[in-house]
């Protein structure tokens, strides 16, 4: 039995965590063994790096250091959790994966997509999800949801300005255009139940 790896991506406030949980529950209801995880984090060591990355002021790390820390957390995550689960024939659903690094760390112009993927090659042996869902919302709706979630206390990346987050979302949409077989753009303005149904419909080829 082949394990499957699914990632959920998108900007701040698009509902990734909610949909990751709902999708895991739905797949477990079909008798599948599912691991729900997140990035950065997912394992004890990677969670330590998560705290380093997301706490403090934005100037705490430069973009190259940030990219290296994300790659280190992902290496630990892949080696300790994701790859072993897939080898056992189980499913993994991750709230963010390497496409987030590609989008968030490349928009500054200091790092290219090739740079990010080179780090991914070294740290995580180029592991890619079988299917990536990008949750898409109008900018003002996503910002309002993120504000309600964070209650004025964004982490150091979420607190960056609207131009930065607009550029990140443009990158995500670009990936969906470039890799339509793997990356699916999902309208997240629907009801949560309809979004989950859409995700499941786009997994029928993998569920079997």
N, CA, C and O of each residue as an XYZ file, in Angstrom:
832
protein
N       0.846     -1.186      0.000
C       0.000      0.000      0.000
C       0.885      1.240      0.000
O       1.842      1.325      0.769
N       0.564      2.199     -0.861
C       1.360      3.404     -0.999
C       0.821      4.506     -0.112
O      -0.367      4.826     -0.161
N       1.697      5.091      0.706
C       1.293      6.247      1.483
C       1.139      7.459      0.593
O       1.694      7.513     -0.505
N       0.383      8.431      1.071
C       0.150      9.651      0.306
C       0.473     10.866      1.167
O       0.245     10.873      2.377
N       1.011     11.892      0.514
C       1.435     13.100      1.205
C       0.678     14.286      0.621
O       0.786     14.575     -0.571
N      -0.086     14.969      1.465
C      -0.909     16.100      1.053
C      -0.476     17.337      1.834
O      -0.289     17.270      3.049
N      -0.317     18.461      1.144
C      -0.021     19.711      1.834
C      -1.103     20.739      1.544
O      -1.705     20.744      0.470
N      -1.337     21.608      2.519
C      -2.246     22.735      2.356
C      -1.446     24.012      2.466
O      -0.662     24.192      3.398
N      -1.650     24.901      1.505
C      -0.884     26.132      1.419
C      -1.823     27.322      1.240
O      -3.025     27.168      1.019
N      -1.240     28.502      1.342
C      -2.003     29.731      1.157
C      -1.473     30.814      2.061
O      -0.578     30.583      2.874
N      -2.033     32.004      1.913
C      -1.616     33.123      2.733
C      -2.189     33.046      4.134
O      -2.806     32.052      4.518
N      -1.973     34.115      4.894
C      -2.475     34.175      6.264
C      -3.993     34.275      6.251
O      -4.562     35.014      5.447
N      -4.656     33.528      7.147
C      -6.094     33.655      7.313
C      -6.950     32.956      6.283
O      -8.141     33.249      6.178
N      -6.378     32.033      5.515
C      -7.159     31.361      4.469
C      -7.820     30.072      4.943
O      -8.574     29.457      4.189
N      -7.552     29.653      6.177
C      -8.239     28.474      6.719
C      -7.486     27.173      6.569
O      -8.099     26.106      6.601
N      -6.175     27.226      6.407
C      -5.394     26.013      6.190
C      -5.504     25.028      7.356
O      -5.734     23.837      7.146
N      -5.341     25.525      8.574
C      -5.368     24.635      9.742
C      -6.738     23.981      9.901
O      -6.837     22.789     10.193
N      -7.781     24.764      9.707
C      -9.144     24.235      9.807
C      -9.374     23.144      8.780
O      -9.920     22.089      9.104
N      -8.964     23.388      7.547
C      -9.190     22.412      6.487
C      -8.285     21.193      6.619
O      -8.688     20.087      6.258
N      -7.081     21.375      7.124
C      -6.208     20.219      7.350
C      -6.844     19.260      8.344
O      -6.833     18.045      8.144
N      -7.400     19.816      9.419
C      -8.062     18.980     10.425
C      -9.303     18.302      9.845
O      -9.528     17.113     10.072
N     -10.102     19.054      9.101
C     -11.323     18.492      8.525
C     -11.004     17.396      7.515
O     -11.684     16.371      7.469
N      -9.970     17.612      6.707
C      -9.582     16.614      5.717
C      -9.065     15.361      6.398
O      -9.397     14.253      5.976
N      -8.262     15.506      7.439
C      -7.755     14.342      8.175
C      -8.909     13.537      8.752
O      -8.907     12.308      8.674
N      -9.884     14.210      9.326
C     -11.048     13.520      9.897
C     -11.819     12.773      8.821
O     -12.243     11.636      9.030
N     -12.002     13.409      7.672
C     -12.746     12.779      6.581
C     -12.028     11.546      6.058
O     -12.666     10.533      5.772
N     -10.718     11.618      5.930
C      -9.957     10.476      5.423
C      -9.899      9.342      6.444
O      -9.950      8.168      6.078
N      -9.792      9.696      7.718
C      -9.850      8.664      8.758
C     -11.195      7.957      8.746
O     -11.276      6.762      9.030
N     -12.255      8.697      8.417
C     -13.576      8.095      8.305
C     -13.677      7.089      7.172
O     -14.598      6.272      7.137
N     -12.738      7.149      6.256
C     -12.686      6.188      5.152
C     -11.722      5.041      5.453
O     -11.405      4.231      4.582
N     -11.267      4.992      6.693
C     -10.427      3.872      7.115
C      -8.948      4.061      6.886
O      -8.183      3.102      6.991
N      -8.522      5.277      6.575
C      -7.111      5.526      6.325
C      -6.400      5.957      7.606
O      -6.989      6.626      8.456
N      -5.155      5.577      7.734
C      -4.309      6.038      8.828
C      -3.709      7.371      8.402
O      -2.991      7.442      7.405
N      -4.005      8.442      9.165
C      -3.610      9.794      8.761
C      -2.806     10.467      9.867
O      -3.177     10.406     11.039
N      -1.701     11.112      9.486
C      -0.910     11.925     10.400
C      -1.128     13.387     10.039
O      -0.833     13.800      8.918
N      -1.634     14.161     10.965
C      -1.837     15.596     10.763
C      -0.653     16.339     11.375
O      -0.344     16.164     12.554
N       0.001     17.160     10.575
C       1.206     17.827     11.054
C       1.259     19.247     10.503
O       0.329     19.689      9.829
N       2.342     19.961     10.786
C       2.440     21.359     10.363
C       3.894     21.748     10.152
O       4.819     21.080     10.617
N       4.062     22.859      9.431
C       5.390     23.440      9.262
C       5.346     24.944      9.503
O       4.337     25.587      9.212
N       6.435     25.517     10.033
C       7.554     24.770     10.603
C       7.104     24.036     11.853
O       6.227     24.511     12.576
N       7.696     22.888     12.107
C       7.348     22.088     13.272
C       7.017     20.664     12.881
O       7.489     20.154     11.864
N       6.194     20.027     13.710
C       5.753     18.673     13.423
C       6.468     17.598     14.205
O       5.930     16.508     14.400
N       7.676     17.888     14.654
C       8.444     16.979     15.511
C       9.062     17.822     16.625
O       9.147     19.041     16.480
N       9.497     17.212     17.733
C      10.051     18.022     18.827
C      11.186     18.946     18.393
O      11.205     20.123     18.752
N      12.131     18.411     17.621
C      13.240     19.247     17.180
C      12.795     20.369     16.262
O      13.256     21.502     16.396
N      11.906     20.064     15.336
C      11.425     21.080     14.400
C      10.577     22.136     15.096
O      10.551     23.291     14.670
N       9.879     21.749     16.170
C       9.093     22.724     16.926
C      10.001     23.743     17.633
O       9.621     24.903     17.796
N      11.192     23.312     18.047
C      12.160     24.248     18.632
C      12.557     25.299     17.595
O      12.645     26.488     17.904
N      12.794     24.846     16.363
C      13.160     25.780     15.290
C      11.973     26.683     14.964
O      12.164     27.859     14.654
N      10.751     26.155     15.029
C       9.551     26.977     14.796
C       9.536     28.183     15.733
O       9.279     29.307     15.304
N       9.809     27.943     16.998
C       9.799     29.033     17.970
C      10.865     30.072     17.621
O      10.630     31.273     17.756
N      12.020     29.619     17.179
C      13.070     30.545     16.767
C      12.630     31.394     15.566
O      12.919     32.588     15.495
N      11.938     30.762     14.642
C      11.545     31.436     13.409
C      10.422     32.440     13.603
O      10.456     33.525     13.023
N       9.434     32.097     14.404
C       8.208     32.888     14.444
C       8.137     33.897     15.579
O       7.278     34.779     15.565
N       9.018     33.787     16.554
C       8.976     34.715     17.678
C       9.917     35.892     17.451
O      10.867     35.801     16.674
N       9.641     36.998     18.139
C      10.520     38.156     18.070
C      10.193     39.083     16.918
O       9.162     38.935     16.262
N      11.077     40.037     16.673
C      10.882     41.045     15.636
C      11.313     40.522     14.275
O      12.117     39.595     14.173
N      10.769     41.128     13.239
C      11.057     40.685     11.874
C      12.547     40.750     11.564
O      13.057     39.924     10.808
N      13.252     41.727     12.143
C      14.676     41.908     11.854
C      15.553     40.867     12.555
O      16.773     40.876     12.387
N      14.958     39.987     13.323
C      15.713     38.981     14.081
C      16.594     38.128     13.172
O      17.735     37.824     13.521
N      16.069     37.740     12.004
C      16.824     36.924     11.053
C      16.790     37.606      9.693
O      15.781     38.209      9.327
N      17.890     37.514      8.936
C      17.808     37.942      7.545
C      17.179     36.811      6.728
O      16.999     35.701      7.229
N      16.847     37.102      5.468
C      16.077     36.141      4.673
C      16.855     34.853      4.393
O      16.257     33.780      4.312
N      18.152     34.945      4.246
C      18.946     33.733      4.000
C      18.952     32.836      5.243
O      18.788     31.620      5.140
N      19.143     33.445      6.411
C      19.104     32.674      7.648
C      17.733     32.043      7.830
O      17.618     30.882      8.223
N      16.697     32.819      7.542
C      15.325     32.309      7.661
C      15.123     31.083      6.777
O      14.558     30.082      7.217
N      15.584     31.163      5.536
C      15.427     30.039      4.612
C      16.178     28.806      5.106
O      15.685     27.684      4.991
N      17.365     29.016      5.650
C      18.150     27.900      6.175
C      17.468     27.256      7.380
O      17.471     26.033      7.518
N      16.891     28.066      8.238
C      16.186     27.521      9.404
C      14.956     26.727      8.982
O      14.692     25.654      9.524
N      14.207     27.246      8.024
C      13.056     26.492      7.521
C      13.500     25.162      6.915
O      12.865     24.131      7.135
N      14.588     25.190      6.153
C      15.081     23.954      5.535
C      15.539     22.958      6.593
O      15.347     21.753      6.431
N      16.144     23.448      7.677
C      16.581     22.556      8.754
C      15.388     21.925      9.462
O      15.387     20.725      9.737
N      14.370     22.736      9.758
C      13.160     22.198     10.392
C      12.495     21.165      9.497
O      12.021     20.135      9.975
N      12.459     21.441      8.200
C      11.806     20.515      7.256
C      12.603     19.210      7.137
O      12.012     18.138      7.008
N      13.910     19.292      7.179
C      14.733     18.089      7.118
C      14.412     17.156      8.284
O      14.247     15.950      8.104
N      14.327     17.733      9.475
C      13.977     16.944     10.655
C      12.562     16.386     10.541
O      12.317     15.227     10.876
N      11.649     17.202     10.073
C      10.247     16.805      9.910
C      10.119     15.635      8.929
O       9.431     14.651      9.199
N      10.796     15.766      7.793
C      10.731     14.704      6.777
C      11.367     13.409      7.280
O      10.796     12.328      7.132
N      12.552     13.530      7.876
C      13.269     12.335      8.292
C      12.634     11.602      9.453
O      12.692     10.374      9.524
N      12.025     12.349     10.367
C      11.492     11.727     11.581
C      10.017     11.363     11.499
O       9.573     10.439     12.181
N       9.253     12.070     10.676
C       7.803     11.830     10.648
C       7.281     11.474      9.268
O       6.696     10.407      9.081
N       7.487     12.361      8.298
C       6.799     12.203      7.021
C       7.244     10.958      6.265
O       6.407     10.133      5.899
N       8.534     10.808      6.026
C       9.004      9.666      5.238
C       8.705      8.327      5.911
O       8.255      7.409      5.226
N       8.935      8.170      7.225
C       8.579      6.890      7.855
C       7.097      6.548      7.720
O       6.743      5.391      7.491
N       6.230      7.555      7.863
C       4.789      7.299      7.725
C       4.444      6.861      6.305
O       3.677      5.917      6.117
N       5.002      7.538      5.309
C       4.729      7.172      3.921
C       5.230      5.765      3.614
O       4.580      5.014      2.887
N       6.380      5.413      4.165
C       6.929      4.073      3.947
C       6.052      2.985      4.567
O       6.066      1.843      4.109
N       5.297      3.332      5.596
C       4.362      2.383      6.207
C       3.034      2.341      5.472
O       2.139      1.591      5.863
N       2.889      3.127      4.420
C       1.649      3.149      3.658
C       0.592      4.056      4.242
O      -0.589      3.917      3.923
N       0.998      4.990      5.102
C       0.051      5.881      5.766
C      -0.016      7.230      5.045
O       0.825      7.538      4.201
N      -1.016      8.015      5.388
C      -1.187      9.339      4.803
C      -0.627     10.396      5.742
O      -0.678     10.250      6.964
N      -0.095     11.456      5.158
C       0.376     12.617      5.918
C      -0.280     13.863      5.333
O      -0.239     14.089      4.124
N      -0.881     14.663      6.201
C      -1.438     15.961      5.799
C      -0.678     17.034      6.558
O      -0.683     17.054      7.789
N      -0.027     17.923      5.828
C       0.781     18.963      6.458
C       0.222     20.348      6.169
O      -0.030     20.712      5.021
N       0.036     21.104      7.238
C      -0.319     22.516      7.146
C       0.963     23.268      6.814
O       1.728     23.635      7.707
N       1.190     23.492      5.533
C       2.381     24.084      4.903
C       3.486     23.046      4.677
O       3.655     22.090      5.433
N       4.233     23.296      3.581
C       5.419     22.506      3.278
C       6.338     23.381      2.427
O       6.344     24.601      2.592
N       7.102     22.793      1.533
C       8.159     23.544      0.854
C       7.627     24.661     -0.036
O       8.340     25.637     -0.270
N       6.400     24.552     -0.540
C       5.867     25.642     -1.368
C       5.750     26.935     -0.575
O       5.839     28.020     -1.150
N       5.551     26.836      0.742
C       5.554     28.046      1.565
C       6.936     28.687      1.581
O       7.054     29.909      1.485
N       7.981     27.875      1.700
C       9.330     28.435      1.644
C       9.587     29.077      0.287
O      10.168     30.160      0.207
N       9.163     28.424     -0.760
C       9.346     28.967     -2.105
C       8.687     30.343     -2.221
O       9.263     31.265     -2.799
N       7.488     30.473     -1.675
C       6.751     31.734     -1.788
C       7.259     32.787     -0.809
O       7.563     33.912     -1.208
N       7.353     32.431      0.466
C       7.663     33.419      1.499
C       9.110     33.883      1.481
O       9.383     35.048      1.772
N      10.045     32.998      1.144
C      11.451     33.395      1.206
C      12.021     33.875     -0.126
O      13.140     34.387     -0.169
N      11.268     33.718     -1.209
C      11.810     34.159     -2.501
C      11.305     35.529     -2.923
O      11.907     36.158     -3.793
N      10.211     36.013     -2.328
C       9.640     37.269     -2.820
C      10.528     38.474     -2.524
O      10.363     39.528     -3.139
N      11.466     38.332     -1.592
C      12.371     39.447     -1.293
C      13.337     39.724     -2.437
O      13.890     40.819     -2.543
N      13.537     38.716     -3.300
C      14.498     38.855     -4.391
C      15.906     38.459     -4.010
O      16.776     38.383     -4.877
N      16.158     38.200     -2.720
C      17.493     37.791     -2.282
C      17.764     36.326     -2.586
O      18.916     35.922     -2.746
N      16.705     35.533     -2.665
C      16.818     34.101     -2.937
C      15.906     33.741     -4.100
O      14.795     34.258     -4.215
N      16.377     32.865     -4.946
C      15.564     32.409     -6.073
C      14.843     31.116     -5.713
O      15.136     30.492     -4.693
N      13.904     30.726     -6.555
C      13.237     29.450     -6.366
C      14.251     28.307     -6.419
O      14.131     27.322     -5.691
N      15.238     28.452     -7.280
C      16.286     27.435     -7.389
C      17.090     27.323     -6.087
O      17.482     26.227     -5.686
N      17.330     28.452     -5.439
C      18.031     28.430     -4.148
C      17.241     27.636     -3.111
O      17.797     26.792     -2.407
N      15.940     27.913     -3.024
C      15.089     27.227     -2.048
C      15.057     25.731     -2.327
O      15.145     24.919     -1.405
N      14.932     25.370     -3.601
C      14.851     23.957     -3.944
C      16.208     23.257     -3.773
O      16.251     22.051     -3.530
N      17.300     23.996     -3.896
C      18.610     23.401     -3.622
C      18.722     23.037     -2.146
O      19.233     21.969     -1.810
N      18.250     23.912     -1.261
C      18.221     23.600      0.168
C      17.325     22.396      0.431
O      17.646     21.540      1.256
N      16.210     22.339     -0.271
C      15.273     21.230     -0.103
C      15.883     19.914     -0.572
O      15.628     18.859      0.009
N      16.680     19.985     -1.615
C      17.357     18.788     -2.119
C      18.335     18.235     -1.079
O      18.384     17.028     -0.842
N      19.103     19.120     -0.468
C      20.082     18.689      0.528
C      19.395     18.203      1.799
O      19.733     17.144      2.327
N      18.429     18.982      2.289
C      17.834     18.683      3.582
C      16.774     17.603      3.573
O      16.664     16.823      4.520
N      15.987     17.554      2.498
C      14.821     16.661      2.488
C      14.737     15.782      1.249
O      13.691     15.205      0.955
N      15.853     15.687      0.523
C      15.951     14.793     -0.642
C      14.847     15.033     -1.665
O      14.361     14.100     -2.305
N      14.459     16.303     -1.809
C      13.486     16.710     -2.821
C      12.101     16.094     -2.640
O      11.345     16.011     -3.608
N      11.750     15.665     -1.447
C      10.420     15.120     -1.224
C       9.359     16.168     -1.550
O       9.436     17.300     -1.074
N       8.373     15.795     -2.358
C       7.282     16.696     -2.711
C       5.943     16.022     -2.411
O       5.832     14.798     -2.486
N       4.937     16.812     -2.074
C       3.607     16.235     -1.839
C       3.033     15.599     -3.101
O       3.361     15.991     -4.221
N       2.170     14.609     -2.892
C       1.430     14.046     -4.022
C       0.383     15.032     -4.525
O       0.071     15.067     -5.715
N      -0.154     15.828     -3.614
C      -1.144     16.837     -3.968
C      -1.003     18.017     -3.020
O      -0.885     17.844     -1.807
N      -1.016     19.210     -3.582
C      -0.940     20.442     -2.797
C      -2.167     21.285     -3.087
O      -2.480     21.568     -4.243
N      -2.851     21.681     -2.040
C      -4.021     22.550     -2.171
C      -3.659     23.956     -1.707
O      -3.181     24.151     -0.590
N      -3.893     24.925     -2.575
C      -3.682     26.325     -2.214
C      -5.037     26.957     -1.967
O      -5.840     27.092     -2.889
N      -5.296     27.345     -0.728
C      -6.559     27.965     -0.371
C      -6.496     29.443     -0.717
O      -5.621     30.167     -0.242
N      -7.425     29.880     -1.544
C      -7.387     31.225     -2.111
C      -8.574     32.038     -1.619
O      -9.721     31.601     -1.717
N      -8.296     33.213     -1.096
C      -9.322     34.126     -0.609
C      -9.026     35.531     -1.111
O      -7.863     35.865     -1.340
N     -10.060     36.371     -1.290
C      -9.782     37.786     -1.550
C      -8.930     38.368     -0.428
O      -9.087     38.009      0.739
N      -8.039     39.258     -0.794
C      -7.064     39.792      0.158
C      -7.708     40.367      1.415
O      -7.240     40.109      2.524
N      -8.778     41.145      1.249
C      -9.380     41.798      2.405
C     -10.054     40.802      3.339
O     -10.073     41.003      4.554
N     -10.606     39.732      2.781
C     -11.247     38.700      3.608
C     -10.181     37.941      4.402
O     -10.346     37.700      5.597
N      -9.099     37.572      3.738
C      -8.018     36.858      4.418
C      -7.414     37.710      5.531
O      -7.133     37.207      6.619
N      -7.214     39.002      5.260
C      -6.634     39.889      6.277
C      -7.563     40.009      7.481
O      -7.102     40.023      8.623
N      -8.857     40.094      7.234
C      -9.817     40.201      8.335
C      -9.822     38.936      9.181
O      -9.874     39.004     10.408
N      -9.767     37.785      8.525
C      -9.727     36.516      9.270
C      -8.437     36.380     10.073
O      -8.457     35.921     11.215
N      -7.322     36.777      9.477
C      -6.041     36.682     10.174
C      -6.026     37.596     11.401
O      -5.513     37.222     12.456
N      -6.596     38.798     11.254
C      -6.653     39.724     12.391
C      -7.502     39.151     13.519
O      -7.142     39.259     14.692
N      -8.638     38.537     13.158
C      -9.505     37.945     14.175
C      -8.814     36.776     14.871
O      -8.977     36.579     16.075
N      -8.053     36.013     14.117
C      -7.326     34.870     14.680
C      -6.211     35.327     15.616
O      -6.054     34.794     16.714
N      -5.439     36.319     15.172
C      -4.246     36.728     15.912
C      -4.535     37.729     17.021
O      -3.735     37.887     17.944
N      -5.676     38.404     16.934
C      -6.053     39.409     17.943
C      -4.938     40.423     18.171
O      -4.599     40.766     19.304
N      -4.377     40.893     17.053
C      -3.349     41.918     17.123
C      -1.967     41.422     17.513
O      -1.077     42.231     17.774
N      -1.768     40.110     17.560
C      -0.487     39.555     17.987
C       0.042     38.576     16.940
O       0.167     37.381     17.206
N       0.348     39.085     15.760
C       0.861     38.253     14.676
C       2.274     37.786     14.983
O       2.999     38.441     15.732
N       2.672     36.642     14.402
C       4.062     36.219     14.525
C       4.920     37.082     13.595
O       4.393     37.931     12.877
N       6.225     36.868     13.606
C       7.139     37.786     12.916
C       6.977     37.730     11.397
O       7.323     38.690     10.710
N       6.460     36.632     10.866
C       6.249     36.552      9.421
C       4.838     37.025      9.061
O       4.651     37.768      8.097
N       3.853     36.589      9.843
C       2.477     37.022      9.583
C       2.301     38.521      9.702
O       1.409     39.092      9.074
N       3.153     39.177     10.513
C       3.037     40.608     10.732
C       3.670     41.476      9.661
O       3.666     42.701      9.787
N       4.210     40.881      8.614
C       4.785     41.686      7.535
C       3.683     42.417      6.764
O       2.506     42.076      6.875
N       4.080     43.424      5.980
C       3.079     44.322      5.402
C       2.276     43.663      4.284
O       2.609     42.578      3.808
N       1.213     44.350      3.884
C       0.262     43.786      2.920
C       0.899     43.554      1.555
O       0.525     42.614      0.853
N       1.866     44.405      1.164
C       2.533     44.198     -0.133
C       3.284     42.874     -0.143
O       3.264     42.147     -1.136
N       3.941     42.566      0.960
C       4.653     41.290      1.070
C       3.687     40.125      0.929
O       3.938     39.207      0.148
N       2.591     40.147      1.669
C       1.639     39.028      1.629
C       0.931     38.936      0.278
O       0.568     37.845     -0.161
N       0.737     40.063     -0.371
C       0.142     40.042     -1.712
C       1.085     39.350     -2.689
O       0.644     38.580     -3.543
N       2.380     39.622     -2.564
C       3.372     38.986     -3.430
C       3.465     37.484     -3.165
O       3.623     36.691     -4.093
N       3.365     37.101     -1.894
C       3.384     35.679     -1.534
C       2.210     34.954     -2.190
O       2.382     33.879     -2.766
N       1.028     35.541     -2.101
C      -0.143     34.882     -2.680
C      -0.029     34.786     -4.202
O      -0.482     33.811     -4.802
N       0.570     35.789     -4.817
C       0.794     35.729     -6.268
C       1.711     34.563     -6.623
O       1.509     33.896     -7.638
N       2.717     34.320     -5.786
C       3.603     33.177     -6.007
C       2.822     31.865     -5.928
O       2.995     30.988     -6.774
N       1.971     31.729     -4.922
C       1.180     30.506     -4.790
C       0.322     30.271     -6.040
O       0.253     29.152     -6.547
N      -0.321     31.316     -6.525
C      -1.157     31.175     -7.731
C      -0.309     30.785     -8.931
O      -0.750     30.027     -9.795
N       0.908     31.308     -8.980
C       1.837     30.944    -10.061
C       2.142     29.449    -10.032
O       2.180     28.804    -11.079
N       2.359     28.894     -8.838
C       2.661     27.470     -8.734
C       1.495     26.623     -9.235
O       1.699     25.592     -9.875
N       0.274     27.062     -8.940
C      -0.901     26.330     -9.418
C      -0.974     26.344    -10.944
O      -1.373     25.358    -11.563
N      -0.587     27.471    -11.546
C      -0.579     27.558    -13.008
C       0.508     26.665    -13.605
O       0.305     26.047    -14.650
N       1.656     26.600    -12.942
C       2.810     25.882    -13.486
C       2.733     24.377    -13.274
O       3.262     23.611    -14.080
N       2.076     23.941    -12.193
C       2.033     22.513    -11.862
C       0.587     22.063    -11.604
O       0.254     21.678    -10.483
N      -0.267     22.109    -12.622
C      -1.689     21.839    -12.391
C      -2.005     20.419    -11.932
O      -3.051     20.196    -11.322
N      -1.137     19.461    -12.207
C      -1.406     18.095    -11.763
C      -1.209     17.944    -10.262
O      -1.973     17.238     -9.603
N      -0.190     18.603     -9.716
C       0.081     18.508     -8.278
C      -0.621     19.582     -7.473
O      -1.143     19.307     -6.392
N      -0.640     20.810     -7.987
C      -1.090     21.961     -7.212
C      -2.477     22.391     -7.671
O      -2.689     22.689     -8.846
N      -3.418     22.419     -6.730
C      -4.798     22.778     -7.032
C      -5.173     24.053     -6.266
O      -5.003     24.131     -5.049
N      -5.681     25.040     -6.992
C      -6.151     26.271     -6.382
C      -7.602     26.073     -5.965
O      -8.441     25.688     -6.779
N      -7.893     26.338     -4.697
C      -9.222     26.076     -4.140
C      -9.836     27.380     -3.640
O      -9.193     28.138     -2.915
N     -11.077     27.634     -4.030
C     -11.811     28.813     -3.571
C     -12.181     28.625     -2.102
O     -13.074     27.842     -1.776
N     -11.492     29.344     -1.218
C     -11.720     29.197      0.216
C     -12.812     30.118      0.740
O     -13.029     30.187      1.950
N     -13.513     30.837     -0.159
C     -14.609     31.700      0.273
C     -15.909     30.919      0.433
O     -16.902     31.461      0.919
N     -15.911     29.657      0.030
C     -17.073     28.804      0.231
C     -17.218     28.468      1.719
O     -16.354     28.803      2.529
N     -18.327     27.798      2.063
C     -18.475     27.330      3.438
C     -17.365     26.325      3.745
O     -16.877     25.660      2.831
N     -16.957     26.200      5.009
C     -15.920     25.222      5.352
C     -16.252     23.819      4.864
O     -15.367     23.092      4.411
N     -17.526     23.433      4.954
C     -17.936     22.094      4.516
C     -17.755     21.924      3.009
O     -17.341     20.862      2.544
N     -18.068     22.977      2.248
C     -17.907     22.899      0.795
C     -16.432     22.864      0.398
O     -16.059     22.187     -0.560
N     -15.596     23.591      1.134
C     -14.157     23.547      0.848
C     -13.622     22.139      1.083
O     -12.867     21.614      0.264
N     -14.013     21.526      2.201
C     -13.554     20.161      2.490
C     -14.019     19.192      1.409
O     -13.258     18.325      0.979
N     -15.271     19.338      0.969
C     -15.788     18.475     -0.097
C     -14.984     18.649     -1.378
O     -14.725     17.680     -2.092
N     -14.590     19.888     -1.668
C     -13.772     20.165     -2.849
C     -12.421     19.475     -2.741
O     -11.933     18.905     -3.717
N     -11.811     19.523     -1.554
C     -10.525     18.855     -1.355
C     -10.655     17.351     -1.589
O      -9.835     16.747     -2.281
N     -11.682     16.762     -1.012
C     -11.891     15.322     -1.169
C     -12.119     14.942     -2.626
O     -11.629     13.914     -3.094
N     -12.867     15.782     -3.339
C     -13.119     15.488     -4.751
C     -11.827     15.470     -5.539
O     -11.666     14.694     -6.480
N     -10.905     16.338     -5.140
C      -9.607     16.406     -5.846
C      -8.596     15.378     -5.357
O      -7.429     15.408     -5.748
N      -9.053     14.464     -4.494
C      -8.186     13.381     -4.031
C      -8.679     12.010     -4.471
O      -8.087     10.996     -4.100
N      -9.754     11.961     -5.256
C     -10.327     10.668     -5.620
C      -9.340      9.788     -6.369
O      -9.376      8.565     -6.229
N      -8.462     10.386     -7.161
C      -7.482      9.589     -7.892
C      -6.425      8.983     -6.987
O      -5.814      7.974     -7.339
N      -6.200      9.587     -5.819
C      -5.207      9.082     -4.892
C      -5.795      8.111     -3.867
O      -5.113      7.206     -3.387
N      -7.073      8.317     -3.542
C      -7.721      7.444     -2.556
C      -7.948      6.052     -3.134
O      -7.780      5.044     -2.447
N      -8.331      6.013     -4.406
C      -8.548      4.712     -5.058
C      -9.915      4.141     -4.780
O     -10.240      3.055     -5.260
